[in-house]
């Protein structure tokens, strides 16, 4: 059976209504793992510059990069997130009564998006770039002719899209997540005020992934805002939690929303540590912790929405498949907007 027919059968299963009559004998978690294991193996074998051992390490690499996280909960409904190689994150779409069910459903949503992402319509090509630029120009009230000028925001967006020609939309979104976080954190605005050129900022951050140092720096920024305006961290965290809940129920990629919560939770934990230290002793001068120590607390802080909207019955997963099977544009304000904050 061809790979295309296999994927069609898998997609047919994944889009079934969630009823008691649905088949239960398909291990979606294993399927997701096997998909990325084979993908990384083929990528390693396709690179002539890689050593012979690299292909054999693909399975271990997939195992180490596939991360499942269960949100703390005293009882159902349970929430689980799965982070894929590359950083894309997905969560369970259904209302799940057990943690195992939440894990399977998160794997199902991730597998759907992984498979759809391999379709030709999900590749960035000249036609898609033209369509995205037209929509970006319309949404941002700028001229489409400016796309030829690299000094403009839409021109920079055009260059970014062109640099990802032939690659998938999920790969492009993984890179744009960095700029979304920098925009949300106010970093891009600060760089603009310092007269950093758009080209230099794009060149630097497009080659840099979302690492521990960057997250720690953002947490320190929010810690400073909390010290200047007490209570702001808690308010921002509640907003981020609601955004994550809504995004998860839409079956879309979640890394941007989830990273915001991680950064804010890290900053909030440090705000509590500093407040406790100051309350216990007034003789010690206030001092920020090193970035390595600050980030070390990140893995210990796991939050779950404390005031989630009521859990109404979900529509079946066919809706999610339809949302991901189409060729949505990447020029939404959330994706394209960060570039407007660069000089």
C-alpha positions in Angstrom: 0.0 0.0 0.0 1.4 3.4 -1.0 2.3 6.0 1.7 -0.5 8.2 0.4 -3.2 5.5 0.9 -1.8 4.7 4.3 -2.1 8.4 5.3 -5.6 8.6 3.9 -6.7 5.6 6.0 -5.1 7.1 9.1 -6.8 10.4 8.5 -10.1 8.7 8.0 -9.7 7.0 11.4 -8.6 10.2 13.1 -11.6 12.1 11.8 -14.2 9.6 13.1 -16.8 10.9 15.6 -15.7 10.3 19.2 -18.3 7.8 20.1 -18.2 4.5 22.0 -18.3 2.7 18.7 -15.0 4.2 17.5 -12.1 1.7 17.1 -9.8 1.5 20.1 -7.1 -0.8 18.7 -5.0 1.8 17.1 -2.1 3.1 19.2 -2.0 6.7 18.2 0.9 7.5 20.6 3.0 4.8 18.8 1.9 6.0 15.4 3.0 9.6 16.2 6.4 8.3 17.5 6.9 6.1 14.4 6.0 9.0 12.1 8.7 11.3 13.5 11.2 8.5 13.9 10.8 7.7 10.2 10.9 11.3 9.2 14.1 12.0 11.1 15.7 8.8 9.7 14.9 9.8 6.2 16.3 13.3 6.8 19.5 11.9 8.3 20.0 9.4 5.5 19.3 12.1 2.9 22.1 14.3 4.1 25.5 13.3 2.6 27.4 15.3 5.1 26.1 13.3 8.1 28.1 10.4 9.6 26.9 6.8 9.2 25.9 6.8 12.9 23.5 9.7 12.5 20.8 7.6 11.0 21.0 5.2 13.8 20.6 8.0 16.3 17.4 9.2 14.8 15.2 7.0 17.0 16.9 8.2 20.1 16.6 11.8 18.9 12.9 11.4 18.3 12.4 9.8 21.7 14.3 12.6 23.5 12.5 15.4 21.6 9.0 14.1 21.9 7.7 15.5 25.1 4.4 14.7 26.8 3.3 17.0 29.7 0.2 16.5 31.8 -1.2 19.7 33.4 -1.7 19.3 37.1 -5.3 18.6 38.0 -7.1 17.2 41.0 -9.5 15.3 38.8 -11.1 15.2 35.4 -11.1 16.7 32.9 -7.4 16.1 32.2 -5.2 18.1 29.9 -2.1 16.8 28.1 0.4 18.5 25.8 2.8 17.0 23.3 5.8 18.9 21.9 7.2 17.6 18.6 10.7 17.8 17.3 11.2 21.4 16.1 9.1 22.7 19.0 5.5 22.6 17.7 3.1 21.9 20.5 -0.4 20.4 20.5 -2.9 19.5 23.2 -5.9 17.2 23.6 -9.0 18.4 21.8 -11.6 16.3 23.7 -12.8 16.5 27.2 -10.9 13.6 28.8 -11.8 11.7 31.9 -8.4 10.0 32.3 -4.8 11.1 31.9 -4.2 8.3 29.4 -7.1 9.4 27.3 -5.8 13.0 27.3 -2.4 11.7 26.2 -3.9 9.7 23.4 -6.0 12.6 22.2 -3.1 15.0 22.3 -1.1 12.5 20.2 -4.1 12.3 17.8 -4.2 16.0 17.2 -0.4 16.2 16.8 -0.5 13.3 14.3 -3.3 14.9 12.3 -1.3 18.1 12.0 2.0 16.2 11.3 0.4 14.3 8.5 -1.4 17.3 7.0 1.8 19.3 7.2 3.4 16.8 4.8 0.8 17.4 2.0 1.9 19.5 -1.0 -0.7 22.2 -0.2 1.2 22.9 3.1 4.5 23.7 1.3 5.4 27.3 0.9 5.5 28.0 -2.8 5.4 31.2 -5.0 1.6 31.1 -5.2 1.2 30.8 -1.5 3.7 33.7 -0.9 1.7 35.9 -3.3 -1.5 35.1 -1.5 -0.1 35.7 1.9 1.5 39.0 0.9 -1.8 40.2 -0.6 -3.7 39.4 2.6 -1.0 40.9 4.8 -1.2 44.1 2.8 -5.0 44.2 3.2 -5.0 43.5 6.9 -2.2 45.9 7.7 -3.3 48.7 5.3 0.0 48.8 3.5 0.8 48.8 -0.2 1.5 45.4 -1.9 4.2 47.2 -3.9 6.2 47.6 -0.7 6.8 43.8 -0.7 9.7 44.5 -3.1 11.3 46.8 -0.6 13.2 45.0 2.1 13.3 48.1 4.3 9.5 47.8 4.9 7.7 45.4 7.2 5.9 43.6 4.4 9.1 43.5 2.4 10.8 41.7 5.3 7.9 39.3 5.6 8.3 38.6 1.9 12.0 37.8 2.4 11.2 35.5 5.3 8.6 33.6 3.3 10.9 33.3 0.3 13.7 32.0 2.5 11.3 29.1 3.6 10.2 28.2 0.0 9.8 24.5 -0.3 9.5 24.1 3.5 6.3 23.5 5.4 4.0 25.9 7.1 4.7 24.3 10.5 8.4 24.9 10.1 7.7 28.5 9.2 5.4 28.9 12.3 8.1 27.5 14.5 10.4 30.3 13.5 7.7 32.9 13.7 6.9 31.9 17.2 10.2 33.5 18.3 9.1 36.8 16.8 5.6 36.5 18.3 7.1 36.1 21.7 9.6 39.0 21.2 6.7 41.2 20.0 4.5 40.2 23.1 7.5 40.8 25.4 8.2 44.3 24.0 11.7 43.3 22.8 11.0 44.2 19.2 9.7 47.7 20.2 12.8 48.2 22.3 15.1 47.2 19.4 13.2 49.7 17.2 13.7 52.5 19.7 17.4 51.7 19.7 17.4 52.1 15.9 18.3 48.5 15.2 17.7 47.7 11.6 14.9 45.3 10.7 17.3 43.3 8.5 19.8 42.8 11.3 17.1 41.8 13.9 15.5 39.4 11.4 18.8 37.8 10.4 19.8 37.3 14.1 16.6 35.9 15.5 15.5 33.8 12.4 18.7 31.8 12.9 18.3 31.5 16.7 15.8 29.2 18.3 13.9 29.7 21.5 16.5 28.8 24.0 16.8 29.0 27.8 18.6 32.3 27.9 15.9 34.0 25.8 13.1 32.7 28.0 15.0 33.7 31.2 15.6 37.2 29.8 11.9 37.6 29.1 11.0 36.4 32.6 13.4 39.0 34.0 11.6 41.6 31.9 8.3 40.6 33.4 9.7 40.4 36.9 10.8 44.1 36.5 7.3 45.0 35.3 5.8 43.3 38.4 8.1 45.2 40.7 7.0 48.5 39.0 3.4 47.6 38.9 2.4 44.9 41.5 -0.3 42.6 40.2 0.4 42.9 36.6 2.0 39.4 36.4 -1.1 37.8 37.7 -3.4 39.6 35.3 -1.2 38.7 32.3 -1.0 35.1 33.4 -4.8 34.8 33.6 -5.1 36.2 30.1 -2.5 33.8 28.8 -4.2 30.8 30.5 -7.5 31.7 28.9 -5.8 32.0 25.5 -4.2 28.6 25.8 -7.6 27.0 26.7 -9.3 28.5 23.7 -6.4 27.6 21.4 -6.3 24.0 22.6 -10.1 23.7 22.0 -9.5 24.8 18.4 -6.9 22.1 17.8 -4.3 24.5 16.7 -0.5 24.8 17.4 0.0 26.0 21.0 3.7 26.8 21.5 3.3 30.6 21.5 0.5 30.4 24.2 2.3 27.8 26.3 5.6 29.5 26.3 3.9 32.7 27.5 2.5 30.8 30.5 5.9 29.3 31.2 7.7 32.7 31.1 5.1 34.4 33.3 5.0 31.5 35.8 8.8 31.6 36.0 8.7 35.4 36.6 5.9 35.0 39.2 7.8 32.3 41.1 10.8 34.7 41.3 8.6 37.6 42.4 7.4 35.4 45.3 10.9 34.4 46.2 12.1 38.0 46.2 9.0 39.1 48.2 9.7 36.3 50.8 13.4 37.2 51.0 12.6 40.9 51.6 10.0 40.1 54.2 12.3 37.8 56.2 15.3 40.2 56.2 15.6 43.9 55.4 19.4 43.8 55.7 20.0 42.1 52.4 20.0 44.2 49.3 17.6 43.1 46.5 19.4 41.2 43.8 18.3 39.3 40.7 19.2 35.6 40.4 21.6 34.5 37.7 19.8 33.5 34.5 20.8 29.8 34.9 19.3 29.7 38.4 16.2 31.5 37.2 15.5 29.2 34.4 16.2 26.2 36.5 12.9 26.8 38.2 11.0 26.8 35.0 10.6 23.0 34.9 9.2 23.1 38.4 6.4 25.5 37.6 3.4 24.0 35.8 0.2 25.9 35.7 -3.2 25.0 34.6 -6.0 27.5 33.9 -7.6 28.3 37.3 -10.8 29.7 35.9 -11.4 27.8 32.7 -14.6 28.5 30.7 -17.3 25.9 31.2 -16.6 22.7 29.3 -19.3 22.4 26.7 -19.6 19.4 24.5 -17.1 19.5 21.7 -17.8 19.1 18.0 -16.3 16.0 16.5 -12.7 16.0 15.2 -13.8 16.4 11.6 -13.9 20.1 12.2 -10.2 20.0 13.3 -9.3 18.0 10.2 -11.0 20.6 8.0 -9.2 23.4 9.8 -5.8 21.8 9.2 -6.4 20.3 5.8 -7.0 23.6 4.1 -4.1 26.0 3.2 -4.5 28.8 5.8 -2.5 31.9 5.3 0.3 32.8 7.7 -0.3 36.5 7.4 -2.7 36.8 10.4 -2.1 39.8 12.7 -0.6 37.4 15.2 2.0 36.1 12.8 2.7 39.2 10.6 2.1 41.8 13.3 5.5 41.4 15.1 7.3 42.6 12.0 5.4 45.9 12.2 7.3 46.7 15.4 10.7 46.7 13.7 12.2 49.9 12.4 
